[in-house]
Amino acid sequence: MSEAADFTAIQLNYDQSDSHGHQLFVKENASKATCKQKPAGRTLYVLNVPPYATEQALRHAFSAAGDVERVVLQEKPSSKESAPIEVIGKHMFCFKVAYVVFAKPDSLKKLLRKKKINSLHTEDSPLLTGVPKWTKAYQERIPDPTVLQQEIDEYMESYDKKIEEQKAKESNNAADADGWVTVSKKNSGVFSQKEVVVKKLEKKLDNDRTTKELKNFYTFQIRESKKDDIISLRKKYDRDLKKMEQIKKAKRFKPY
């Protein structure tokens, strides 16, 4: 673990005209193990980075010592100096840790020797804070009507094209009167039937199921069948009696 004596304090000003600034604690990121993201001799380890400092602003600040290859911010230091860099979210507002990778090793030595860097905010490279920053963030949330309309038109065009392709595919797979589809290489695995044909098939299945059902097989079926036969015979007997009475009345002798 690094000790306080290993770090060098460097003053970081927001503007060049500021008489007081923020203290950064820096040291060379030295590790025995090799790490491509933290090349030995060119990587500066920075602590106490203020929340408002961005990667672009820090790149400009440390460019006073030489060309900066990249600046990466992290929420917490890596567990080991040779551990890979973990990129922090852009909207994370907290004190951070920075890894500044210079293009040449001489730039890192120059920085530690002179202990001076540029300010974060300049006219050429402005760093917005406070109300201007919030205003810009709000304006960036509002979409450009022209760009938005262009995105909508492109989406609708692709959607219409997709619908047309789907309709063309369905027309090629049209079923005949019995619901069968001619199978080809393009529509292999496709089966389509009309609703009327499906209902006919379901009705046929029901009729087959009724035909195959066993009758007078169970005891209760035999009992019910006998009851129905007796009732039917009684009704037939009553009809026959009425019919005989009508015949007798029709043949009765009437002298007057």
C-alpha positions as CSV (number, residue, x, y, z in Angstrom):
1,M,0.0,0.0,0.0
2,S,1.3,3.5,-0.9
3,E,2.3,5.8,2.0
4,A,1.7,9.5,2.2
5,A,5.4,10.2,1.8
6,D,5.4,8.6,-1.6
7,F,3.1,11.3,-3.0
8,T,3.8,14.8,-4.3
9,A,1.3,17.6,-3.7
10,I,0.5,19.7,-6.8
11,Q,-1.9,22.6,-6.9
12,L,-4.8,22.5,-9.3
13,N,-6.6,25.7,-10.1
14,Y,-10.0,26.0,-11.8
15,D,-9.0,29.2,-13.6
16,Q,-5.6,30.6,-14.3
17,S,-6.3,33.8,-12.3
18,D,-7.2,31.9,-9.1
19,S,-4.8,32.5,-6.2
20,H,-6.0,29.4,-4.3
21,G,-6.6,26.0,-5.7
22,H,-7.2,22.3,-5.0
23,Q,-4.5,19.9,-3.9
24,L,-3.8,16.8,-6.0
25,F,-1.5,14.0,-4.7
26,V,0.4,12.3,-7.4
27,K,3.1,9.7,-7.8
28,E,4.5,7.4,-10.5
29,N,2.4,4.3,-10.8
30,A,5.2,1.7,-10.3
31,S,4.5,-2.0,-10.4
32,K,6.6,-5.1,-11.0
33,A,3.9,-6.7,-13.0
34,T,3.2,-5.4,-16.5
35,C,-0.1,-3.9,-17.4
36,K,-1.0,-2.6,-20.9
37,Q,-3.4,0.0,-19.5
38,K,-0.8,1.3,-17.1
39,P,2.6,1.3,-18.9
40,A,5.5,1.5,-16.6
41,G,7.4,4.8,-16.6
42,R,4.6,6.7,-18.3
43,T,1.6,6.4,-15.9
44,L,0.9,8.9,-13.2
45,Y,-1.3,7.9,-10.2
46,V,-3.5,10.9,-9.0
47,L,-5.6,11.1,-5.8
48,N,-8.1,13.6,-4.6
49,V,-9.4,14.5,-8.0
50,P,-12.4,17.0,-7.5
51,P,-15.9,15.9,-8.7
52,Y,-16.2,18.6,-11.3
53,A,-12.9,17.6,-13.1
54,T,-13.5,15.8,-16.3
55,E,-11.2,13.6,-18.4
56,Q,-10.8,16.4,-21.0
57,A,-10.1,19.0,-18.4
58,L,-7.5,16.8,-16.7
59,R,-5.9,16.0,-20.1
60,H,-5.5,19.8,-20.7
61,A,-4.1,20.3,-17.2
62,F,-1.4,17.7,-17.3
63,S,-0.5,18.5,-20.9
64,A,1.8,21.2,-19.3
65,A,4.4,18.5,-18.9
66,G,3.9,16.9,-22.3
67,D,1.5,15.0,-24.6
68,V,-1.1,13.0,-22.7
69,E,-2.1,9.7,-24.3
70,R,-5.2,9.2,-22.1
71,V,-6.8,10.0,-18.8
72,V,-9.0,7.4,-17.0
73,L,-11.1,8.2,-13.9
74,Q,-12.0,5.6,-11.2
75,E,-14.3,5.9,-8.2
76,K,-11.7,4.0,-6.0
77,P,-8.1,3.0,-6.4
78,S,-7.4,-0.4,-7.8
79,S,-6.5,-3.1,-5.3
80,K,-3.1,-3.5,-7.0
81,E,-1.1,-1.0,-9.0
82,S,-0.9,-3.6,-11.8
83,A,-4.7,-4.2,-11.8
84,P,-6.7,-3.2,-14.9
85,I,-8.3,0.2,-15.0
86,E,-12.0,0.2,-14.2
87,V,-13.8,3.0,-16.1
88,I,-16.2,5.1,-13.9
89,G,-19.6,6.3,-15.1
90,K,-19.6,9.7,-16.7
91,H,-22.4,11.0,-14.4
92,M,-20.7,9.9,-11.1
93,F,-20.3,13.0,-9.0
94,C,-17.7,12.3,-6.3
95,F,-14.0,12.6,-5.5
96,K,-12.1,10.3,-7.9
97,V,-8.8,8.6,-8.7
98,A,-7.1,9.3,-12.0
99,Y,-4.5,7.4,-14.1
100,V,-2.8,9.8,-16.5
101,V,-0.8,8.1,-19.2
102,F,1.8,10.3,-20.9
103,A,3.1,9.7,-24.4
104,K,6.8,9.8,-23.3
105,P,8.5,8.9,-19.9
106,D,10.3,12.3,-19.9
107,S,6.9,14.1,-19.5
108,L,6.2,12.2,-16.3
109,K,9.6,13.0,-14.8
110,K,9.2,16.7,-15.9
111,L,5.9,16.9,-14.1
112,L,7.2,15.4,-10.8
113,R,10.2,17.8,-11.0
114,K,8.4,21.1,-11.8
115,K,5.2,20.3,-9.9
116,K,3.1,22.6,-12.1
117,I,0.1,22.0,-14.3
118,N,-2.3,24.0,-16.3
119,S,-5.7,25.2,-14.9
120,L,-8.8,23.2,-15.6
121,H,-10.7,26.0,-17.3
122,T,-9.5,28.1,-20.2
123,E,-11.2,30.0,-23.0
124,D,-9.9,27.4,-25.5
125,S,-10.9,24.5,-23.3
126,P,-13.8,25.6,-21.1
127,L,-15.0,23.5,-18.1
128,L,-18.6,24.3,-17.3
129,T,-19.8,24.1,-13.7
130,G,-22.9,25.2,-11.8
131,V,-25.8,26.7,-13.6
132,P,-24.1,26.7,-17.1
133,K,-23.3,23.0,-16.8
134,W,-26.9,22.2,-15.7
135,T,-28.3,24.3,-18.5
136,K,-26.2,22.5,-21.1
137,A,-27.2,19.1,-19.7
138,Y,-30.8,20.1,-19.9
139,Q,-30.5,21.3,-23.4
140,E,-28.8,18.1,-24.5
141,R,-31.7,16.1,-23.2
142,I,-34.1,17.9,-25.6
143,P,-33.9,16.1,-29.0
144,D,-33.4,18.0,-32.2
145,P,-36.7,18.0,-34.1
146,T,-35.0,17.6,-37.5
147,V,-32.9,14.6,-36.3
148,L,-35.9,13.1,-34.5
149,Q,-38.1,13.3,-37.6
150,Q,-35.3,11.7,-39.6
151,E,-35.1,8.8,-37.2
152,I,-38.9,8.4,-37.3
153,D,-38.9,8.4,-41.1
154,E,-36.1,5.8,-41.3
155,Y,-37.9,3.6,-38.7
156,M,-41.3,3.8,-40.6
157,E,-39.6,3.1,-43.9
158,S,-37.9,0.0,-42.5
159,Y,-41.2,-1.1,-40.8
160,D,-43.2,-0.7,-44.0
161,K,-40.6,-2.7,-45.9
162,K,-40.8,-5.4,-43.3
163,I,-44.6,-5.6,-43.5
164,E,-44.5,-5.8,-47.3
165,E,-42.0,-8.7,-47.2
166,Q,-44.1,-10.5,-44.7
167,K,-47.2,-10.1,-46.9
168,A,-45.3,-11.3,-49.9
169,K,-44.2,-14.3,-47.9
170,E,-47.7,-15.1,-46.8
171,S,-49.1,-14.8,-50.3
172,N,-46.5,-17.3,-51.5
173,N,-47.6,-19.7,-48.8
174,A,-51.4,-19.4,-49.6
175,A,-53.3,-22.6,-48.8
176,D,-55.7,-24.4,-51.2
177,A,-59.4,-25.2,-50.5
178,D,-58.4,-28.2,-48.3
179,G,-55.9,-26.1,-46.3
180,W,-52.8,-27.7,-47.8
181,V,-49.7,-25.7,-48.7
182,T,-47.3,-26.5,-51.4
183,V,-43.9,-27.1,-49.8
184,S,-40.8,-25.7,-51.3
185,K,-37.3,-24.7,-50.2
186,K,-38.5,-21.3,-49.2
187,N,-41.6,-22.3,-47.2
188,S,-40.4,-25.7,-45.8
189,G,-41.7,-26.2,-42.3
190,V,-44.7,-23.8,-42.9
191,F,-48.2,-25.1,-42.4
192,S,-51.2,-22.9,-42.9
193,Q,-55.0,-23.7,-42.9
194,K,-58.1,-21.7,-43.1
195,E,-60.5,-21.4,-40.2
196,V,-63.2,-23.3,-42.0
197,V,-60.9,-26.2,-42.8
198,V,-59.8,-26.4,-39.2
199,K,-63.4,-26.6,-38.0
200,K,-64.1,-29.4,-40.5
201,L,-61.1,-31.3,-39.2
202,E,-62.2,-30.8,-35.6
203,K,-65.7,-32.0,-36.4
204,K,-64.3,-35.1,-38.2
205,L,-62.2,-35.9,-35.1
206,D,-65.2,-35.6,-32.8
207,N,-67.3,-38.0,-35.0
208,D,-64.4,-40.5,-35.1
209,R,-64.2,-40.2,-31.3
210,T,-67.9,-40.9,-31.0
211,T,-67.8,-43.8,-33.3
212,K,-65.0,-45.5,-31.5
213,E,-66.7,-45.0,-28.1
214,L,-67.7,-48.4,-26.6
215,K,-71.5,-48.8,-26.0
216,N,-73.2,-51.1,-23.4
217,F,-69.7,-52.0,-22.2
218,Y,-70.0,-50.7,-18.6
219,T,-72.8,-51.8,-16.1
220,F,-74.3,-48.4,-15.8
221,Q,-74.5,-48.2,-19.6
222,I,-76.5,-51.5,-19.8
223,R,-78.8,-50.3,-17.0
224,E,-79.5,-47.0,-18.6
225,S,-80.1,-48.8,-22.0
226,K,-82.7,-51.1,-20.4
227,K,-84.5,-48.2,-18.8
228,D,-84.7,-46.4,-22.1
229,D,-86.1,-49.5,-23.8
230,I,-88.9,-49.9,-21.2
231,I,-89.9,-46.3,-21.4
232,S,-89.9,-46.5,-25.2
233,L,-92.2,-49.7,-25.1
234,R,-94.6,-48.0,-22.7
235,K,-95.0,-45.1,-24.9
236,K,-95.5,-47.3,-27.9
237,Y,-98.2,-49.3,-26.0
238,D,-100.1,-46.2,-25.1
239,R,-100.0,-45.0,-28.7
240,D,-101.3,-48.4,-29.8
241,L,-104.2,-48.3,-27.3
242,K,-105.3,-44.9,-28.5
243,K,-105.1,-46.1,-32.1
244,M,-107.4,-49.2,-31.3
245,E,-110.0,-46.9,-29.6
246,Q,-110.1,-44.7,-32.7
247,I,-110.6,-47.8,-35.0
248,K,-113.5,-49.1,-32.8
249,K,-115.2,-45.8,-32.8
250,A,-114.9,-45.6,-36.5
251,K,-116.5,-49.1,-37.1
252,R,-119.4,-48.7,-34.5
253,F,-122.9,-49.3,-36.0
254,K,-125.1,-46.1,-36.2
255,P,-128.7,-46.8,-37.3
256,Y,-129.7,-43.1,-37.2
